């Protein structure tokens, strides 16, 4: 269903953007948009040559819409919610003359159903089974799903699989009808800033809506909404209810799935974000074959050190370098087996540069269990290659802090922190940031704000020296802690490698 266009005409428009700070999902709940009216005072004819250009562009938009909209669906879901009812002491039942036993003196959890509407796009057909791609936050928790086509036909939907890490879900319905349109998936790696695009879906409950704009940016981070994906940013209007609908190029190909907006009001302000379709293609296959998405796992906890302190990279000895910092490592993980250590700064994976923490998380997640990956790291100022055999990620293992070593965030002892914790300038070391619950650090009774001055009796003056001492400490480790003018040693922790 790929739209072939002879000549593509581009136009430029100046757009004033209201900048918002709140990231919102695009699932529309009950209610409707406010109604406004506008008066018109007639039209004026445009010059023939200018009108011809505009008509050519309009013809392209019409053709794309006519070809793609039959594959765009409305997804109506019902979700079971729980609410805690307050404990009753006889009021208001006694007040209204009702028997007191009708109340719940202890309080109780009660369930109710909540309805919502989102969007989706048909991406595959297998016999009578039709597969619809949407967002996890649209259909992932649904107790019932209804899929409505653009011609009004409705079908009962079934959740095939959902994944919260990338915020995608696949639902299906059954039909013998032959006239079901399947969308064509494009190549989101070819998307560039300035490309013309269209967003389709059911914004605010208005079915089969199309908005047009350009690609504002690519590779946007979405960590604030709990997704490991990067995003395509567009100024094509996206509102609540657009979630799960397609972002389409001028060739009628799906290049992304509309997912979230940044807004201070809850409405579109020209800051819409879509998951690149290339991030999802493999997920579709995995949902159909095994009902879930499997991720590669190396077993490190990555820290965005740029967000921690401007001095972190300098202390670590990687100032001016791009990469991802392994602040903690799971004992017994593929990373440890391969030789990666806490404090390694990962600068490349399989020969290509790592530019950010989010990028490395996505790329490792895309590796298959059993696959061998080569990481280039900086350790103690020296670069080295380390080979790791990737395993399949288990949510249970990844959430088990008991094996997360050392189990805390090591932070530079900056002048600001010295002032905050009243630490004398003569004291050298690193400061303990967040301590992970049930981790080895928690077992050693480390607390946020502790100053580590030595590892296995070896003095450390900064973050680089701390991780260097950790790398040579062996299987038994202890720390010297400075506190209130005193230095004490922790118990010894034995790593079961």
C-alpha positions, 0 to 999 in steps of 0.5 A, a space after each residue: 500500500 505504498 503511495 507513489 508520488 511523481 513530484 514532491 513539492 515542499 513548502 516552508 511555514 513559520 510556526 510559533 511554539 508554546 514551550 511546555 514542561 509537562 509530558 502527557 500521555 495521549 490517551 483520551 478519556 471521557 469528555 469532549 473538546 470545547 466548541 468555538 465558532 469563527 466567522 469568515 468574510 469571503 475569500 481572495 483568489 491566489 495567483 494561478 502559478 501559486 495556486 498550482 503549487 498549493 494544489 499539487 501539495 494538497 493533492 499529495 496530502 489527499 492521496 496519503 490520507 485516502 490510502 492510509 486512513 483505512 488502516 487507522 483504527 479507533 481503539 476503545 478500551 475498558 480498564 479495571 481500576 481499584 479504589 480504597 473505600 474509607 472506613 465507616 463508623 456508622 455515619 452517614 448510614 446512621 444519619 440517613 436511617 440506613 442499617 449500619 451494617 451496610 457500611 464497611 467499618 474497616 474500609 475495602 478495596 472495590 473495583 470499577 471499570 474506566 473507559 478510554 479511547 486511543 488509536 492504532 494502525 493495522 500492520 499485518 494480516 495472517 489469514 483471518 487474524 488482523 494485527 493492530 499496533 498501538 501504545 502499551 498505555 492505550 491497551 496494555 492494561 485493558 480488560 476489554 478492547 473494541 476496534 473500530 474501522 474507518 467505515 464503522 465496522 467494529 470487532 472485539 479485540 484481543 491483547 497479543 502482547 504489551 511492553 512498558 519499556 518501549 510503550 508498545 502493544 499489539 492487539 488483534 481481531 478476527 475477520 474473513 473480510 478481504 477488504 482490510 487495509 494493511 499499512 506500509 511500514 517505512 524506514 524511520 532511520 531515513 527521517 530528517 528534520 524538516 521532512 513533511 509528515 502527517 499525524 493520524 488518529 482519534 484526538 479528543 475522540 474525533 475519529 479519523 483526524 489528520 494533522 500536518 506538520 514537519 519533523 522538528 527533531 529526531 533522537 529525542 530522549 523520553 526518559 521522563 515518561 519511563 520509555 527506553 525509546 528515542 523519539 521523533 519530534 513533530 509539530 503536527 498537532 497531537 492531542 489526547 487520543 492520538 496515542 497509538 496512531 501513525 506518524 506518516 511520511 509523504 509516501 504514505 509510509 508509517 515512520 512512527 507511532 504517536 505516543 506523548 506530548 509536552 504541554 503546559 495545558 494538556 493540549 497540543 502546543 507543537 511538541 508531539 513525539 512518536 516512537 520511530 517505527 524501526 524501534 518497533 518492527 522487531 517487537 511486532 514479530 516477537 509479540 506474534 511469535 511469543 507474546 512478549 518482547 525479549 531484551 538483551 541484558 549485560 548486567 550493569 546499572 548505568 548512570 547519566 553522570 552529566 546529570 549528577 555533577 559537572 565535575 564528574 567526567 573531570 574527576 573520572 578522567 573522561 572529560 570531553 568524551 561521550 559514552 555511558 557510565 557503568 556505576 554498578 554491576 550485577 554479581 554473576 552477570 554477563 558483564 562481570 563474566 566478560 570483565 566489565 567493572 563498576 567505574 568503566 566508561 563505555 564509549 563504543 558497542 560493536 565498533 560504533 560510538 556510544 553517545 548517551 546512556 539511553 542509546 546504550 540501553 536501547 542497543 543492548 536491549 536489541 541484542 539477542 540472547 547468546 549474541 557476543 558483543 564487544 564493548 570499548 571502555 575507558 578504565 583508569 584513563 586507558 581504553 580496552 575492548 571487552 567481549 560480553 556474551 549477552 543473556 536475555 533480560 529478566 525483570 526479576 533479576 534486573 530488579 534484584 538489588 541484592 546482587 547489585 555491586 557496590 549498591 550505591 551511587 559514588 559522587 564527587 566531593 564537590 565544594 557544594 556538597 562539602 558545604 551541605 554536609 559540613 565536610 572539612 577541605 582536608 578530607 579527601 574521598 568520594 561521597 555516597 549518593 543514593 543507596 539501593 535497598 537490600 544491596 551490598 552497600 545497604 548490608 554494610 550500613 552505608 548511608 547517603 552522605 557518608 564519605 568513603 576515604 579508602 577502599 581496602 585501606 587504600 586511600 582514595 581522593 576522587 571518583 577515578 581513584 575510588 573505582 581504580 581501588 575497587 577494580 583491584 580489591 579482589 573478592 573481599 572489600 571494605 571501606 573507610 568512612 569519615 563521619 563527624 571527625 572520625 574514621 571507621 571501617 565497615 565490615 568486609 563484604 565477600 563477593 561471590 563471583 
